[in-house]
């Protein structure tokens, strides 16, 4: 794929200095800006690639920053993750359900992101587990993964959870696989009501505990009476739980996961142009049938919106629940495959290994790293033209 004409790194390099003189970015935001602007440049060092068969040298490759917010670093990370997750897929259809919070909560979430993102995950997971476990519904133990996104196509703050769920689950005694409907998981009204109740109850408990912080705009809510009235008002707002179309097979599920799991707020491919003061990018207008439109923002506003979606250290964006939870996943999946008469999947090591590396187009042998270089060594070789990448003869 050719390099985009404009990259997020170009915009950050141009405006970050003056933006940070007028704002107070968090330490994590500063780290993200530093990583993205240095990604795949000589500042991070590099390595020389050579074919293990014919010995051909492929020149220098600058190292990646590997930051999860960097648009350039997600492709390889996504491929490795998908290769590992391929072994988790079962031969059943999959549901896709999105849990969204009312915009009234946005200010509170930005003041307490870690605890409220955890609450969002927990409320969505408990909702799915409770509804699916109800004998009047599916009556089974389910397993699923949940992915946190915090943005809209316009880079506005919009926290929501994408959940991918098999159509069915284990019987309570783990003696059989219970097949669910391939078209219907549960009534939207039921999911919305249970989700709202669990989140509001969890928020009430968090505020009752010490350490919860109200931003200046909501300082009045520190009064218990006003906070209770504010909580009651949340029941008036729309809580959106949106079941999307069901995936027809595991391969479609995997393709979907490839689009969503390691997505960042905006990709470089969506950027159109940047002239040091203005940025134009593409977005899909959900209110107009997903038509593609363009938006123009000042460079400062674009950077501000981009940094809204920087997650704090330790915030896990992809989480597994039910029989796919990390502690029980391997044993549970083996049982599920046995009950579904599915052949064992390749081991994780084999799957991940297939996603690594690339081969020489001349002889087909694997291309390997022949030498690692520091930033200083790259500058030295460039000056003396000792590196094939800088050979201009």
C-alpha positions, 0 to 999 in steps of 0.5 A: 500500500502506498504512503498516504499523502497526509498522516496524523503524524504530520499534523501532530508535528505541526501543531502540537507545540503551540497547542500544548502551550495553551492547553494542559495535556495529560502525561499519557497524551504527551507520550502518544504524541511523542510516539506517533511523531517519531514512528518509523523515523530514524529517531527510533532506530531501525534494522536491516532486512536480508533474504535467508536464501539468496542473501539479498539485502532489502535495505533499512526499515525504521522501527515502529513506535508500537503505540496502540493509538498510532494509525501506522502500527495497527496493521501488523498488530491486528494480523497477529491478534487475528491469527491467534483469535482464529482458533477461538471461532466456533462453527456457529453464526455470531451476533454483533451488539453495540452498547452506547451510553447517553451523551449526558454522561460524557463529561463525567466519563472524561473526568473518571475514564478508567473507572467508568470504562470498567463500569461500561464493560461490566454493565454490558457483559453482565447484561448479556450473561444475565439475559442469555442465562435466563431459561425463558431466553437461551438458558445457556452460558455464553462467551464473547469479546467486547471492544471499546470505541470512544469516537464517532466518524467526526472524532467526537467523544462517543463511548460505546462497546462492540460485542461479538457473541456466538449464537448459542452457549453451554448448558448450565451443567456443560453437558451439551451445546444449546443452539440459539436462534441464528437471527435473534439474540434477545429483545432490544427493549430487554437488553436496553432496560437491563443495561441501563439498570446495571450501569446506573446502579454501578454508578451509584455505588462508585459515587458512594465510594471515596475517590470519585471526582466530579468535574467543575461543570458537575460540581453540584452533584457532590450533594447527595440529594442533587446526585439522586435527582440527576440519576433519576433523570438518566432514565429519561434519556435514550439508552441505545443497545443496537443489534447489528446483522448476524454474521453468517459464518466464522470467516465473516466474523474474523473479517469484521474483527479485523476492521474493529479490534485495532481501529484507532480514532482516524486512519491516515487513509481518511485524511485528504489534505493538510495545509498547516492550518486546516485539515480535511478528512472523510467520514461516513454520515450515519444519519444519511445512510452512511454516505461518505462526506468530507469535513474540514477542521482547524488543525488545533481542533483536529488535534484536540479531538484526536487526543480525546481518545487516548486511553489511560495506561492499563486500560484494556480495550479488548476484553473477553467474558464468559467461557471465553474469559482468559482463565478458562478459554482453552478448556471451554473452547475444547469442550465447545468443539467436542460438543459441536463435533468440530475438529481441533484448531491449530495451536496458537503458536502455529497460528501466530507464526503464520502471521509473522514475516514476509518472503523474498519475491526473488526466491521465496525464502523468508526475509529476516532481520540481519542487523539492528541499528540505533538512531546514531548508527543510522545517521552515521551510515547515512552520512558515510553511505554504508547502508543500501537504503541510502545508496544513491549511486 
